[in-house]
């Protein structure tokens, strides 16, 4: 009987170990954060939180786990993978910001049918660069080769992030009050939600990834696969000035904004202050969606909504805009009448 090895079964652990060892060495060279006590390689990563805990009265660890969804399928189809790392990191760190916790560490999970060096290194390098943007450290992760689960070249990408905050300064519905203002912060495009519908439109409209869109500066690949905004640099220093933040992801405005509101209150949104950007107008037209359906599926140009006291609004908008992101008032918090999101 012929000897059956792990490699003959379709898995090459030696190749994976060699690739990860090389990436780990580059990561150690680029990571200058002295709090990282161990990087890629050990059974688990160690991170010194003493300096981060010291100024906090009641330190709380905050964690998030998320992925990039079917955006990865379109990126693979069009051969544009180098923005997925930013999508992955953004989906996690932006959620941490919503409770007032700047990110500290990030770990990734990459699973595929067979390890391909170019694909793997492109994704890992994009995650590393995104962690720099998010001001956190990439300290490890998992790379899995599963030929029986994924088709050739297919992969899945997920991540896990940990941050820290002071319990007395956590953001959330309990801090929101009647009359608080809603501040919209622009998205960079579709971000990482709604791609099952986007992929149908790509097929329906027979889009060429290299062709110009006619409504944006880039081509279809650059427009539909634009990486998700990472809001850490814009919000980290002013988090305590907000009462709550809502990350507008899957479920859009109607699902995510109410999560930041206390019971018995609604978000009154000025419809004149929320104009769909050209990309989302195109999606709405081609998909034949009603506006409420659009706002329940996509971010529609607003990636984050901050809730703050009226007297803090100008300062917060000015700070966010100084970081290169458009920020503007779109409404206010008021007692609930009919729906948790009301259009004025």
PyMOL commands that set and color helices and strands:
alter all, ss='L'
color gray80, all
select helices_A, chain A and resi 13-30+50-54+71-78+84-97+117-133+167-169+173-175+195-205+220-224+232-241+252-260+271-273+278-287+291-295+310-322
alter helices_A, ss='H'
color red, helices_A
select strands_A, chain A and resi 59-67+102-112+137-145+155-166+181-186+244-247+265-269+302-308+327-335+341-343
alter strands_A, ss='S'
color yellow, strands_A
deselect
rebuild
show_as cartoon
